[in-house]
Amino acid sequence: MSISNNADLVAAINQIMPFGKYSGRKLLQLPEPYLVWFHSKGFPDGKLGQQLALIYEVKLNGLEDMLRPLLRG
């Protein structure tokens, strides 16, 4: 996923996980092992998969704490 602007990053951070064990959590709040599992199995198709891949990279690079202030609500 290429980030065309800050709004894309903020949207990914605040996207709600729509299914699975962590349904209802914002993507930035997903545990890193869950994202690593997705990375190994393959992210879903479409926008959600792109956002999950982005959040995986955020966590992999240790940027989660810096972005946490962008969480809404």
PAKEVEX-698436 format. One record per residue (C-alpha): residue in three letters; chain; x, y, z. Coordinates in nm, 2 decimals. Layout:
N
<dovex><r>ALA</r><c>A</c><px>X</px><py>Y</py><pz>Z</pz></dovex>
...
***
This chain:
73
<dovex><r>MET</r><c>A</c><px>0.00</px><py>0.00</py><pz>0.00</pz></dovex>
<dovex><r>SER</r><c>A</c><px>0.14</px><py>0.33</py><pz>-0.09</pz></dovex>
<dovex><r>ILE</r><c>A</c><px>0.06</px><py>0.61</py><pz>0.14</pz></dovex>
<dovex><r>SER</r><c>A</c><px>-0.07</px><py>0.90</py><pz>-0.07</pz></dovex>
<dovex><r>ASN</r><c>A</c><px>-0.12</px><py>1.12</py><pz>0.23</pz></dovex>
<dovex><r>ASN</r><c>A</c><px>-0.14</px><py>1.12</py><pz>0.61</pz></dovex>
<dovex><r>ALA</r><c>A</c><px>-0.52</px><py>1.05</py><pz>0.59</pz></dovex>
<dovex><r>ASP</r><c>A</c><px>-0.44</px><py>0.70</py><pz>0.46</pz></dovex>
<dovex><r>LEU</r><c>A</c><px>-0.22</px><py>0.63</py><pz>0.75</pz></dovex>
<dovex><r>VAL</r><c>A</c><px>-0.47</px><py>0.76</py><pz>1.00</pz></dovex>
<dovex><r>ALA</r><c>A</c><px>-0.74</px><py>0.56</py><pz>0.84</pz></dovex>
<dovex><r>ALA</r><c>A</c><px>-0.54</px><py>0.24</py><pz>0.86</pz></dovex>
<dovex><r>ILE</r><c>A</c><px>-0.45</px><py>0.31</py><pz>1.23</pz></dovex>
<dovex><r>ASN</r><c>A</c><px>-0.82</px><py>0.36</py><pz>1.31</pz></dovex>
<dovex><r>GLN</r><c>A</c><px>-0.97</px><py>0.08</py><pz>1.09</pz></dovex>
<dovex><r>ILE</r><c>A</c><px>-1.17</px><py>-0.17</py><pz>1.29</pz></dovex>
<dovex><r>MET</r><c>A</c><px>-1.08</px><py>-0.53</py><pz>1.25</pz></dovex>
<dovex><r>PRO</r><c>A</c><px>-1.41</px><py>-0.68</py><pz>1.10</pz></dovex>
<dovex><r>PHE</r><c>A</c><px>-1.35</px><py>-1.05</py><pz>1.18</pz></dovex>
<dovex><r>GLY</r><c>A</c><px>-1.16</px><py>-1.30</py><pz>1.37</pz></dovex>
<dovex><r>LYS</r><c>A</c><px>-1.03</px><py>-1.33</py><pz>1.73</pz></dovex>
<dovex><r>TYR</r><c>A</c><px>-0.97</px><py>-0.96</py><pz>1.75</pz></dovex>
<dovex><r>SER</r><c>A</c><px>-1.28</px><py>-0.84</py><pz>1.58</pz></dovex>
<dovex><r>GLY</r><c>A</c><px>-1.38</px><py>-0.49</py><pz>1.70</pz></dovex>
<dovex><r>ARG</r><c>A</c><px>-1.02</px><py>-0.37</py><pz>1.77</pz></dovex>
<dovex><r>LYS</r><c>A</c><px>-0.85</px><py>-0.10</py><pz>1.58</pz></dovex>
<dovex><r>LEU</r><c>A</c><px>-0.57</px><py>-0.23</py><pz>1.36</pz></dovex>
<dovex><r>LEU</r><c>A</c><px>-0.30</px><py>-0.04</py><pz>1.55</pz></dovex>
<dovex><r>GLN</r><c>A</c><px>-0.42</px><py>-0.23</py><pz>1.87</pz></dovex>
<dovex><r>LEU</r><c>A</c><px>-0.38</px><py>-0.57</py><pz>1.72</pz></dovex>
<dovex><r>PRO</r><c>A</c><px>-0.11</px><py>-0.78</py><pz>1.88</pz></dovex>
<dovex><r>GLU</r><c>A</c><px>0.21</px><py>-0.81</py><pz>1.67</pz></dovex>
<dovex><r>PRO</r><c>A</c><px>0.20</px><py>-1.19</py><pz>1.67</pz></dovex>
<dovex><r>TYR</r><c>A</c><px>-0.14</px><py>-1.18</py><pz>1.50</pz></dovex>
<dovex><r>LEU</r><c>A</c><px>0.00</px><py>-0.95</py><pz>1.23</pz></dovex>
<dovex><r>VAL</r><c>A</c><px>0.31</px><py>-1.18</py><pz>1.19</pz></dovex>
<dovex><r>TRP</r><c>A</c><px>0.07</px><py>-1.47</py><pz>1.14</pz></dovex>
<dovex><r>PHE</r><c>A</c><px>-0.12</px><py>-1.28</py><pz>0.87</pz></dovex>
<dovex><r>HIS</r><c>A</c><px>0.22</px><py>-1.20</py><pz>0.71</pz></dovex>
<dovex><r>SER</r><c>A</c><px>0.31</px><py>-1.56</py><pz>0.70</pz></dovex>
<dovex><r>LYS</r><c>A</c><px>-0.03</px><py>-1.68</py><pz>0.57</pz></dovex>
<dovex><r>GLY</r><c>A</c><px>-0.10</px><py>-1.39</py><pz>0.34</pz></dovex>
<dovex><r>PHE</r><c>A</c><px>-0.30</px><py>-1.07</py><pz>0.41</pz></dovex>
<dovex><r>PRO</r><c>A</c><px>-0.66</px><py>-1.06</py><pz>0.28</pz></dovex>
<dovex><r>ASP</r><c>A</c><px>-0.73</px><py>-0.91</py><pz>-0.06</pz></dovex>
<dovex><r>GLY</r><c>A</c><px>-0.83</px><py>-0.55</py><pz>-0.09</pz></dovex>
<dovex><r>LYS</r><c>A</c><px>-0.80</px><py>-0.24</py><pz>0.13</pz></dovex>
<dovex><r>LEU</r><c>A</c><px>-0.81</px><py>-0.43</py><pz>0.46</pz></dovex>
<dovex><r>GLY</r><c>A</c><px>-0.52</px><py>-0.64</py><pz>0.35</pz></dovex>
<dovex><r>GLN</r><c>A</c><px>-0.32</px><py>-0.34</py><pz>0.25</pz></dovex>
<dovex><r>GLN</r><c>A</c><px>-0.40</px><py>-0.17</py><pz>0.58</pz></dovex>
<dovex><r>LEU</r><c>A</c><px>-0.30</px><py>-0.48</py><pz>0.78</pz></dovex>
<dovex><r>ALA</r><c>A</c><px>0.03</px><py>-0.50</py><pz>0.58</pz></dovex>
<dovex><r>LEU</r><c>A</c><px>0.09</px><py>-0.13</py><pz>0.66</pz></dovex>
<dovex><r>ILE</r><c>A</c><px>0.03</px><py>-0.19</py><pz>1.04</pz></dovex>
<dovex><r>TYR</r><c>A</c><px>0.26</px><py>-0.49</py><pz>1.03</pz></dovex>
<dovex><r>GLU</r><c>A</c><px>0.53</px><py>-0.27</py><pz>0.89</pz></dovex>
<dovex><r>VAL</r><c>A</c><px>0.46</px><py>0.00</py><pz>1.15</pz></dovex>
<dovex><r>LYS</r><c>A</c><px>0.50</px><py>-0.25</py><pz>1.43</pz></dovex>
<dovex><r>LEU</r><c>A</c><px>0.80</px><py>-0.43</py><pz>1.27</pz></dovex>
<dovex><r>ASN</r><c>A</c><px>0.98</px><py>-0.09</py><pz>1.26</pz></dovex>
<dovex><r>GLY</r><c>A</c><px>0.89</px><py>0.01</py><pz>1.62</pz></dovex>
<dovex><r>LEU</r><c>A</c><px>0.67</px><py>0.30</py><pz>1.52</pz></dovex>
<dovex><r>GLU</r><c>A</c><px>0.36</px><py>0.20</py><pz>1.71</pz></dovex>
<dovex><r>ASP</r><c>A</c><px>0.42</px><py>0.43</py><pz>2.01</pz></dovex>
<dovex><r>MET</r><c>A</c><px>0.48</px><py>0.73</py><pz>1.79</pz></dovex>
<dovex><r>LEU</r><c>A</c><px>0.15</px><py>0.67</py><pz>1.61</pz></dovex>
<dovex><r>ARG</r><c>A</c><px>-0.06</px><py>0.59</py><pz>1.91</pz></dovex>
<dovex><r>PRO</r><c>A</c><px>-0.17</px><py>0.95</py><pz>1.96</pz></dovex>
<dovex><r>LEU</r><c>A</c><px>-0.35</px><py>0.93</py><pz>1.62</pz></dovex>
<dovex><r>LEU</r><c>A</c><px>-0.60</px><py>0.68</py><pz>1.75</pz></dovex>
<dovex><r>ARG</r><c>A</c><px>-0.95</px><py>0.82</py><pz>1.76</pz></dovex>
<dovex><r>GLY</r><c>A</c><px>-1.19</px><py>0.77</py><pz>2.05</pz></dovex>
***
